[in-house]
Every structure is written in structure tokens, then in C-alpha cells.
Amino acid sequence: MNEDPRSDTTHFGYREVPVGEKQKLVGEVFSSVAGSYDLMNDLMSLGIHRVWKRYFVGTAQVKKGDRVLDLAGGTGDIAALLKDRVGESGGLVLGDINGEMLRVGRDRMVDRGNVRGFEYVQCNAEKLPFPDASFDLVTIAFGLRNVTDKDAALREMLRVLKVGGQARVLEFSEVKAAWFKPIYDFHSFNVLPKLGKLFANDADSYQYLAESIRKHPPQDALKAMMDAAGFARARYRNLSGGIVAIHDGWKA
């Protein structure tokens, strides 16, 4: 379900909106939920997102001294986990299009005592402000589905990678077990917005986030998009029965 480049509209959840408006609408959602982002992920994943993120980082191709870009990384969860892996000689750039999310992440890093080795850059994943071949690893966790032009973002991720570097995408995907799908749908569309209203006074943002998961390309479609973007050896691995998937690709 890739965007049609000839179309003047795109999806914002289940709504069709002008392409130029999606970035603003997504920005409003994440400005609204920035202060409760961990709560949002707990509600959406029943708390399992913390395990997924540890596995995502623990199996990444990264070593001491590497330079890493974490896109949609405003809250700093992935970068904090990567810190020990790149060490003092490495570097971590947190990139996020939303300034409020980036501020939340920076404050959390300071609270954790992580004040060295991090850079914070407000940027659009579709047009990254970095030179070619700048990073050994590029990650994006639970962010690609909110990007308007996913193909452009994938091409940019490849561009800024060094030869041999790895790109990793962690994203909600397509549940595989038929028996679980109705349970998952009920949680997403009946329970989650009510919890968003109860805990964050924001049912609409949580409704959008549930819808955005269903509009995101499923596993094989996203792998095909990575192939088309030019990644070598693109592959994916399902976690928790396909609730999320990790997609990998390398720069040949």
C-alpha cells in the first residue's frame, strides 16, 4: 500500500487528505501525545514495546565507535539503548520532525544522566540534512508509518548510510494468526481510544494511531519497498505473531 506518486491525496488514518496537509496533521498528533508517549506505547502494545525495542537494538549491526542515526527518535528510547553499544567513541544523532517530541527526548536523556555523545536534529525523514555515507546504522522505530512519502524516506536512509551499513525499521505490522485478528482489532478500535481519553484526554490521536497501523504496508510490501529503494539483502522478522516486524536492509 505504497502511496501513488500521481495522487494529490494521501491517508491520515482512514481519512483521505491533501498530501501537503498530512505532515501538519501528524505533527499535531505527536505534539498532543509527546508528554504521554511512553503511556501511549504501553497502551498500544500492552507494555511489550519495551521488550521489542531491546531486541531491536540488541540484534542491530553496531559496534564501538559507530555513528548512528535514530529517526523518529524524539523520546530517546532507542538511542539510550544504543549508547552502550557505540561507546564513548561513537556518536548518536536523534532525528525527529516534531520539535516537542525532540524536547521530551532531550529532557529524558538529561534526567537519565545521558548528556554526552548525543546530537538532536529536527529533520524530515524524506529529506535528511546529512551528507552521503554519514552513518554506520540508521534506525527508525514506530515512525515510518507516519511518514507521508515512505519511499523517499527509505531512499534517504540508504543515501546517508556508509557502504556496508545497516538500516533497521521497527514498526507495527500485519497480525498473522487469524484467531487473534478480531481480538487485536477490538483492542485497537474499541479499547485504545477509550484508554487515550481516560489517561491522556485525547481519544482522537489514539484513534488515528490505531488506523495508521492498518494503513501501513504489511511485511512483504515494505520489504519490496526496501528492495525498490536500493537496499541489499532486505528481509524482515515478525515479533509477537506479526504485531510488529523488524525490517533490515544494507547498503551494498
N, C-alpha and C positions, 0 to 999 in steps of 0.2 A: 504494500500500500504506500508506495512512494508518491510524493507529490507530482502532479502533472506540471511540467515547466511551462506549458502553454496556458495554464489556468490562471485567472486573476483572483481566485479564491483558494482558501485552504481551510483545514478543520481546526477549530478551537473546541476540543472535546467533540461533541456531536454536532456543534453548530458550524455552518459554513460562514467564514468571514473573509473580508478582503485581505490579501496576502500582507499588505502593509500594516494591518492592524494587529496581527497575531502577536508580534513581539511586545507591543504595548499591553495587550490583554494578559499575556503570560507574566509580564513584569508586575502587573497589578496583583496577580495571584500570589507571586512569591514575596512581594513586599508585604502582603497581608499575612502570610504564614511564616515569615522569617523568624519571628520570635518563638514560634512553636514548632519549628521544623522537625526537631527530634521527636516530639509528640506526634506530629503528622506521620512520620515514618513508622513509629511504633503502632499507630492505629491502622495504617495501611498494611503492615506486614505482620502484625501480632508480635512485634518485638524481634522478629527473626532477622531484620535488616542488619543488625549488628554482627551476627554470625556471617551473613553473606559478605559484608564488607571486609571482615577479617580474612575470609577465604580468598576474596578478590585480590587483596593486597598480598597475602601470603603466597599465592601462586603466580604472582607477576614476575616478569623477567626484569629484574632490577638488582643492582649491586652498589657497594660503597663507591661514592664519588659520582654517581649518575646524576643527571639533571632531568627532573620530571615535571611535566605539566599536568595538573589536575583541573579539567574543565568542569564547569557547573559545580565547582568545589567550594562554594562560599562558606559553608558551615565548617569546613576543615576536617571532617571525619576521616576522609581518605588520606589527606596529607599528613595528619597526625600519625596514622598507622604506618605511612611510608617513611617517616622521619628516621626511625632506627635502621631501616634498610639502606638508605642512601648515606647515612652517617654525617659527620661534621664536614666532610669534604664534598658532599653532594649538595644539590640545590633543589628546592621545591617551589614551583610557581602555582599559586591558586588563582585560577581564572574564572570569573563569573560575570555574566552580563548584568546582574542585578546588584546595585551598589549596597542595598540594605542587607542582602544575604552575605556579601563580602565583609561588611562591617561586623555582622554577627560572628562570622568565622574568625576574623582577626581578634575580636574580643575574647572568644573562647580559647584561642591559641595563647593569648596572654594569660588568661586565667589558669591554663594548664602549665604555664611556665615555658611554653614554646615560643621564644621571641627571636631566636636566631635561625638563619637558614631558610627563611620563608620570604617570598615576594607575593604581593597581592596586586592583581591586574584586572581591572574591569574591562571586559572584552567580549566581543561577539564571536561565538564558535564558528560562524560562517565566514569570518574574515579576521584571522588571528594576526595580532600586531607583532609577530616574531619572525626572524629570518628563517630561511630554509635550514633544515638539518640542525635544529637548536636543541633537541631533546632526545634522550635515550628511551623514554617511556612517556606516553600520553594516555591518561585515563579520563573517563567520564562515567560517573555513577548516578543513575536516576536523573539524567539530564537530557539525554539525546531526544527523548520523546517530546520534549518541549521546544526543540529547535524547529524553526519553520522549514528551512532548506537543509534536510539531513544529508543529502548528497554533497552539498558544498562543505558542510562541517567535516564529513569524512575525508574529503579531499584535502582540507586544511590540516587535519590531524596527520595525514600522510606526509604533506609538504614539510611540516616542521619537525618530523622525525628524522633522526640520523639513519644512515643505511644500517640495517640490522636491528633497528629499534622496533619496539612493540607498541601497538595501540590496543587498549582494553576498554570494552564497553560493558558496564553492568546495568541492566535495565529490566523492569517488569516485562514479561513476555506472555506467551500463549500457554495456558494450562493444558497439559496433555491428558490427564485422566478424565474420562467422560463423567464419571460419578461425582468428581469434585467440582466440575464447572458450575453447576447450579448453586452449590454452597458458596463458591467464590464470588459468583455474581450477586448473590443475596447480600453477602458481606459488603461488597463494593458499592452497591447502589441503594441498599436499604439501611445498612448499619453505619457505614463510614460517614455519610453526610450528617447523620444524626449525632454521631460522636464529635464531628467537626463543629457542629452547632453547640453542643454541650460543653466541650472543652476549650474551643477556640472562638466561639461565637461567629463561626464562618462556615456555614454549610455549603455555600456556592463554590468556594475554592476546592473543597474536598470532593464535591460532585464533579468538577472539572478534572481533577487529578485522576479519579476513577475512570472517567470517559477517555482521558488521554492515553491510559494504558491500553484500552481496547483499540484505539486508532493507531497505535504504534506498530510498525512492521513486525510480524512474528519471526521466529528464529530463522527459517530458511530465507525469507525475504530480506532480512537485514544482512545475512551472510552474502547474499547475491549483491546487495548494495556495496558491501565492502570489496567484493571482487571487482565490481564495476569502477570503484574509486581508485583501484590500482594496488590494493593490498595483496601481498603474497600469503599463501597458506591460511587464508581466512577460515575460521572454524568457530564453533560455539559449544558450550556445555550448559545443560539445564541444571538448575538448582531447585530443590523443593518441587519437583514434578513439573517444572516449566513456569512456575510463578515468576521466577526471574531466570535470566540466562546471562552468561558471560560470553561475549564475542571477542575474539583475538584476531589480529592481523599484523603482518610485519612489512617493513619497507625493504624490498629486495635491493 
